[in-house]
Amino acid sequence: MSKLAESLSEFPEFTIHIDAFADQRGGDDFNLSLSSRRAETVARHLQALGVDGARIRKTSHGERAVEYALNDREGLGFERRVLIYFCLEKA
């Protein structure tokens, strides 16, 4: 994460998007809250490393974008993820 924050300092025009997900175990509200906490944790860590919080956009998906079946124990690990991408937004 420190390398990422260092690189982001070289591109202040980029907005940072954090998308967080959960697997389908647990209820909808729980999973949405869980993915929200994941996104917030990543955002706080980037801010602690010097990234301006005004550049960060967080989206919590909960279990809305699952790709693996509930009985796929290995696949469930891939559902619990955070994606970080960057956009050059026009004014």
N, C-alpha and C positions, 0 to 999 in steps of 0.2 A: 504494500500500500504506500510505503514511503516513496518508492520509485514513481508510482502513479501520481502522487501529489506533486512531486518534483517536476514531472513532465507537464502536468496541468498548469503549473506556474508559468511555463513558457508559452502557453496558449490561452491567455485570459479571455479571449473572445468566444471560447467554447463554453456551452452550457453542459453541465454534467447531469445525465439522467440515470437514476437508480431504479430498477424494476425488481421487486422482490416477490417471491412465490412460496407456496407451501404445498405439501402433498395432500391427498384427500382424506387422510385420517383426521378425525376430529370434526367438529361442526363448522359451518360456514363462518360464523362470527369469530370463532377461535382462530381459524386459519387466516382470516383477514387481519386480525390483530397480530398474529405471529409474523406474517409477512411485513406488516407495518413496522414492527419492532426490528426486523432484519434490515429494512431500508434505513430506518433511523440510526441504527448502530453503524452502518457503513458511512452514512452522511456525517455523523459525529466524529468518526475516526478521521475522515478526510479533512474535516474542519480543524481537528486537533493538529493535523499535519500542515495547516496553513492555507487550505483551500477556502475561499470565501463562500460562506453558506448561501449567499444570494445567487450563486451560480448553480446550485443544486436543485434538481426537481426529483421528487420521490413519487413512485407509484407502487401501491400494494395490490397484488392480484389475488392473494389467497390461493384457493385451489381452482380458480377459473381457467387456468391454462395448463391443466395436467396433460401429460403425454404418455404415461404408463398406467397399466392396470393396477388396481388396488392389491392384487395378489402377486405382483411383480416386486418382490422385496428389494432386489437390486435397483430396479428402476425408481423406486420411491426416493432413494437417495438423490437422484438427479432432479426430482421435483422440488426439493428444498434448495433453492438457489437464489442468487442475486446477480443480476446483469447490470453492467455499467457501460454506458455508451455516451458519446459526445456529439453535440450538434452545434453547428454554426448557425445561429438564429439571426434572421434579418430584422432590423429595427422597423 
